[in-house]
Amino acid sequence: MNAPTSLASPLASGPLEKTHLRLGFVALSDAAPLVAAKLLEFGHAHGLTLELSRQPSWAAVRDKLLSGDLDAAHALYGLVYGVQLGLGGPQTDMAVLMVLNRNGQGITLSNRLADALAEQRTLPKALATLGRKPVFAQTFPTGTHAMWLYYWLASQGVDPLRDIESVVIPPPQMVAALADDKLDGLCVGEPWNAMAEAEGVGRTIAYTSEVWPDHPEKVLACRRDFVSANPNTARALVQTMLEACRWLDGAGHREEIARWLARPEYIGIDEALIAARLGDEIAASTPRGLPVRFFDDGAVNYPHAFEGAWFVTQFERWGMIDARADYAQIAARVNQTQLYREAAAGVGVAVPAGHTAQVFIDGKVWGDSTPSAGYAQSFTIRR
């Protein structure tokens, strides 16, 4: 299928400082905007040639962004803020250019633990039947999956720092670890939860949209000095990705992208497993489940600074950082809202007028007017 004609001139903001960009991604369904942008060559209308580079883990994405081997990447929201704060590696000023998707991640339990939960009714009682400390996997220490997993466990009365062992496993290795009885549960993006169910080694018992409805998930990220040195290129890249996200909302395009994602160079598994949870299956399976969203007339993509600040509150909650008073200021520097507005205007994408505060699974509220001071300490289960 041919890409639609761009609504913007590639030189609308001046000459591009760089025209060939190397973009990293991990084998997940929510890499769809990057794959669509490459295969439909949305970048050409904006003066860009894109090269995609699949990475084996989120740690590899981080390292190659920092080394300059990647110009930008499909990245975990929390990973960007972890690097910004120097957690687990060298501190580097980072930039969130836009949100690539919302929702679309799952929490899957081993069959044994899922059966115990059905019988015992509560997660603490189900975990007690194991007779040992349970092992749960997430994909990066400061990443979204770690934050969703810890939040969900705490909402069920389980302390993720004391009651379980948390391990890091790259997304494509999750199902094998579950099949080998190395894990009791995991939090990961699709299609790996779907594959665990299809192979009969686990059951998805919660979706991350139950933790935070319409939560931001993957972002388009780069080092901040890349934006400083290449502002026109950065705007053109955002425009390119917005057009890819808009295309994904077209009729039949989720099925088409599933076929492309199934190729060996992207995810390399059965397209049916990818397609199932790119549609409305998640919403149909649980009252609080919401489908993965890529665009929705631009409502998905604006990089709200308060959403970034939420991840910093959770770093404090789990003892990764000491309490600070500058969470909003950190987020205002990381999230490139002005650049996004300029880029969105160039391709006719509306900027959301506001954002409703969200109610989390435990009843906590977070919004752009929620004070961050004391927020982390308001949780009963915390470091």
C-alpha positions in Angstrom: 0.0 0.0 0.0 1.3 3.4 -0.8 1.8 6.0 1.9 -0.5 9.0 1.7 1.0 12.3 0.5 2.5 14.3 3.3 0.8 17.5 4.4 4.2 19.3 5.1 7.1 20.3 3.1 10.3 18.6 4.1 12.0 22.0 4.4 9.1 23.7 6.3 11.4 24.3 9.3 14.6 24.9 7.4 17.2 22.5 5.9 17.6 19.2 7.7 20.9 18.8 9.6 20.9 15.0 9.1 18.9 13.0 6.5 19.8 9.4 7.3 18.6 8.2 10.7 19.3 4.9 12.4 16.4 3.9 14.7 16.4 1.2 17.3 13.6 -1.1 18.3 12.9 -4.2 20.3 10.8 -7.1 18.9 7.4 -6.0 20.2 4.1 -5.3 18.6 4.3 -1.7 19.6 7.3 -1.1 17.4 4.6 -0.9 14.7 5.0 2.8 14.1 8.7 2.4 13.2 8.0 -0.5 11.0 5.2 1.2 9.2 7.3 4.4 8.8 10.1 2.4 7.2 8.1 0.1 4.9 5.9 2.9 3.7 8.8 5.3 3.6 6.9 8.1 5.3 10.2 9.7 6.0 10.8 10.5 2.3 8.2 13.3 2.3 10.0 14.9 5.2 13.5 14.5 3.7 14.5 11.5 5.8 15.7 8.0 5.1 15.2 5.6 7.9 17.2 2.6 8.8 15.8 0.2 11.4 18.0 -1.7 13.8 16.5 -4.5 15.9 18.1 -4.7 19.4 18.2 -7.8 21.6 17.3 -6.0 24.8 16.4 -2.6 26.3 19.9 -2.4 27.8 21.2 -2.6 24.2 18.9 0.2 23.2 20.1 2.4 26.1 23.8 1.7 25.4 23.5 2.4 21.6 21.6 5.6 22.2 24.3 6.7 24.5 27.2 5.7 22.2 25.5 7.4 19.2 25.2 4.2 17.3 21.4 4.9 17.3 20.0 8.3 16.5 16.7 7.6 18.2 14.7 4.6 19.3 11.4 3.0 20.3 12.0 3.0 24.0 10.4 2.3 27.4 9.2 5.5 28.9 10.8 4.7 32.2 14.1 3.8 30.6 14.5 7.4 29.3 14.0 8.8 32.8 16.3 6.3 34.4 19.1 7.4 32.1 18.2 11.0 32.7 18.7 10.4 36.5 21.8 8.2 36.0 20.2 5.1 37.4 22.2 1.9 36.6 24.6 3.7 34.2 26.0 7.1 33.2 23.8 10.1 33.6 22.9 11.6 30.2 20.4 14.3 29.3 17.6 12.6 27.3 14.6 13.7 25.2 11.2 12.2 24.8 10.0 13.4 21.4 6.5 11.8 21.4 4.5 8.9 22.8 4.3 6.0 20.3 1.5 4.0 21.9 -0.7 3.6 25.0 -1.8 0.3 26.7 -1.0 -3.0 25.1 1.1 -4.8 27.8 0.2 -7.7 30.0 0.9 -9.6 33.2 1.0 -13.3 32.7 1.3 -16.0 35.4 2.5 -19.6 35.2 -0.3 -22.1 34.9 0.4 -23.3 38.4 0.1 -19.8 39.9 -2.9 -18.9 37.8 -4.7 -22.1 39.0 -3.7 -21.2 42.6 -5.0 -17.7 42.2 -8.4 -19.0 40.8 -8.6 -21.3 43.8 -7.3 -19.0 46.6 -8.9 -15.8 45.3 -6.1 -13.5 46.5 -2.6 -13.2 45.2 -0.9 -13.4 48.6 -2.6 -16.7 49.3 -1.8 -18.0 45.8 1.9 -17.1 46.2 2.0 -18.9 49.6 1.1 -22.2 47.9 4.4 -22.2 46.0 6.3 -22.9 49.2 9.2 -20.6 48.1 9.9 -17.0 47.1 8.2 -16.4 43.7 10.1 -15.2 40.7 8.7 -12.5 38.5 10.3 -11.0 35.4 10.2 -7.6 33.9 12.3 -6.1 31.0 14.4 -3.3 32.5 14.9 -2.0 36.0 13.5 1.5 35.5 11.2 0.5 32.6 7.5 0.6 32.2 7.1 -3.1 32.8 8.9 -3.0 36.1 6.7 -0.1 37.2 3.4 -1.8 36.0 4.4 -5.1 37.7 5.4 -3.5 41.0 2.3 -1.3 41.0 0.0 -4.2 40.3 1.6 -6.5 42.9 1.3 -3.8 45.5 -2.3 -3.2 44.6 -2.9 -7.0 45.3 -1.2 -6.7 48.7 2.2 -8.1 47.6 5.4 -6.1 48.4 7.5 -6.4 45.2 10.7 -5.5 47.1 10.3 -8.1 49.8 7.8 -10.8 48.8 9.1 -11.7 45.4 12.4 -12.0 43.4 12.4 -9.6 40.5 14.6 -10.5 37.5 15.2 -8.8 34.1 14.7 -10.8 30.9 14.6 -9.4 27.4 11.0 -9.6 25.9 11.7 -12.3 23.3 13.2 -14.6 26.0 10.2 -14.4 28.4 8.1 -17.3 27.1 11.1 -19.7 27.1 11.9 -18.8 30.7 8.2 -19.4 31.6 8.2 -22.7 29.8 11.4 -23.8 31.6 9.7 -23.2 35.0 12.2 -20.4 35.8 9.4 -17.9 36.3 6.1 -17.7 38.2 5.0 -14.5 36.5 6.1 -11.8 34.1 5.1 -8.4 32.7 5.9 -7.8 29.1 4.6 -6.3 25.9 2.8 -8.2 23.2 3.0 -10.5 21.4 4.8 -12.4 24.2 1.8 -12.7 26.5 -0.2 -14.0 23.6 2.5 -16.5 22.7 2.7 -17.8 26.3 -1.0 -18.6 26.2 -0.8 -20.1 22.7 2.0 -22.4 23.8 0.1 -23.4 27.0 2.8 -22.2 29.4 1.0 -19.3 31.1 -2.2 -17.2 31.3 -2.6 -13.5 31.0 -4.5 -12.5 34.2 -4.2 -8.7 34.0 -3.5 -6.0 31.5 -1.5 -2.9 32.3 -4.4 -0.7 31.2 -6.1 -2.0 34.4 -3.3 -0.5 36.4 -3.4 2.9 34.7 -6.1 3.3 32.0 -4.6 4.6 28.7 -1.1 4.8 30.2 1.7 5.9 28.0 4.0 3.1 27.1 6.7 3.3 24.4 8.2 6.7 23.4 10.3 8.0 20.6 13.5 8.9 22.5 17.0 10.3 21.8 19.7 12.1 23.6 19.0 15.7 24.2 22.1 16.8 22.4 20.8 15.2 19.3 17.8 17.5 19.4 20.0 20.5 20.1 22.3 19.7 17.2 19.5 18.6 14.8 16.3 20.4 15.6 14.9 20.4 12.1 15.7 16.7 11.7 14.0 16.0 15.1 10.9 17.8 14.0 10.9 15.9 10.7 11.2 12.6 12.6 8.3 13.4 14.8 6.2 14.3 11.7 7.2 11.0 10.1 6.2 9.0 13.1 2.9 10.9 13.5 2.0 10.0 9.9 2.9 6.3 10.6 0.7 6.3 13.8 -2.2 7.9 11.8 -1.8 5.2 9.1 -2.1 2.5 11.8 -5.6 3.7 12.6 -6.8 3.1 9.0 -9.2 0.3 8.2 -7.4 -3.0 7.9 -4.0 -1.5 8.7 -3.6 -3.4 12.0 -3.9 -6.7 10.2 -1.4 -5.4 7.5 1.1 -4.3 10.1 0.8 -7.7 11.9 1.9 -9.4 8.7 4.9 -7.1 8.4 5.8 -7.5 12.1 5.7 -11.3 11.6 8.7 -11.1 9.3 12.0 -12.5 10.7 13.7 -9.2 10.8 11.0 -7.7 13.1 9.4 -10.1 15.5 9.4 -13.4 13.6 6.4 -15.2 15.0 2.9 -16.2 13.8 1.1 -13.1 12.6 -2.1 -14.3 14.2 -0.6 -14.0 17.6 0.5 -10.5 16.8 -2.8 -9.5 15.2 -5.0 -10.7 18.0 -3.9 -8.2 20.6 -3.5 -5.4 18.2 -7.2 -5.4 17.9 -10.0 -5.3 20.5 -9.3 -8.6 22.2 -7.9 -7.0 25.3 -11.0 -4.7 25.7 -13.3 -7.6 25.3 -11.6 -9.9 27.8 -11.8 -7.7 30.9 -13.9 -4.7 32.0 -10.8 -2.5 32.6 -8.8 -3.7 29.7 -8.1 -1.2 26.9 -6.7 -1.9 23.4 -3.4 -0.7 22.3 -3.7 2.8 20.8 -1.3 4.4 18.4 -3.0 7.7 17.3 -6.7 8.5 17.9 -6.4 11.9 16.1 -3.2 12.7 18.0 -4.7 12.1 21.5 -2.1 9.3 22.0 1.1 11.0 21.0 1.5 14.3 22.9 4.4 13.9 25.4 2.6 15.3 28.5 5.3 16.2 31.0 3.2 15.2 34.0 3.2 11.6 32.7 6.9 11.5 32.6 7.0 12.9 36.2 4.9 10.0 37.4 7.8 7.6 36.6 10.1 9.6 38.8 7.6 9.4 41.7 7.7 5.6 41.3 11.5 5.6 41.3 11.2 7.3 44.7 8.5 4.9 45.9 10.7 1.9 45.2 13.9 3.4 46.7 15.8 4.0 43.5 16.2 7.7 44.2 15.8 10.0 47.3 12.9 12.3 47.4 13.3 15.4 45.3 11.3 18.6 44.7 12.0 19.0 41.0 10.1 16.2 39.3 8.0 18.6 37.2 11.2 20.5 36.2 12.9 17.3 35.2 10.0 16.3 33.0 9.7 19.7 31.4 13.3 19.4 30.2 13.0 15.8 29.0 9.7 15.9 27.2 10.0 18.0 24.1 6.5 19.5 24.1 7.3 22.6 22.0 9.1 20.7 19.3 6.2 18.2 19.3 3.7 21.1 18.8 5.6 22.5 15.9 5.9 19.1 14.3 2.2 18.2 14.8 1.1 21.5 13.3 3.1 20.7 10.2 1.2 17.5 9.5 -2.2 18.7 10.6 -2.3 16.8 13.9 -4.3 18.4 16.8 -2.6 18.9 20.1 -4.9 17.7 23.0 -6.5 20.7 24.8 -6.1 19.0 28.2 -5.8 15.7 30.0 -8.1 14.2 32.6 -6.5 13.0 35.7 -6.4 9.2 35.8 -7.6 6.9 38.6 -5.3 3.9 39.1 -6.1 0.4 40.1 -5.7 1.2 43.8 -7.8 4.4 43.7 -4.8 6.8 43.6 -5.1 9.8 41.2 -2.4 11.3 39.1 -2.8 14.3 36.8 -1.1 17.4 35.7 -2.2 19.3 38.9 -1.3 16.4 41.3 1.5 17.5 43.6 4.5 15.2 43.4 5.8 16.2 46.9 4.8 13.4 49.2 3.1 11.4 46.5 5.5 8.4 46.7 5.3 8.4 50.5 1.5 8.2 50.4 1.6 4.5 49.3 1.3 1.9 52.0 3.6 -0.5 50.2 6.9 1.3 49.3 10.6 1.2 50.2 
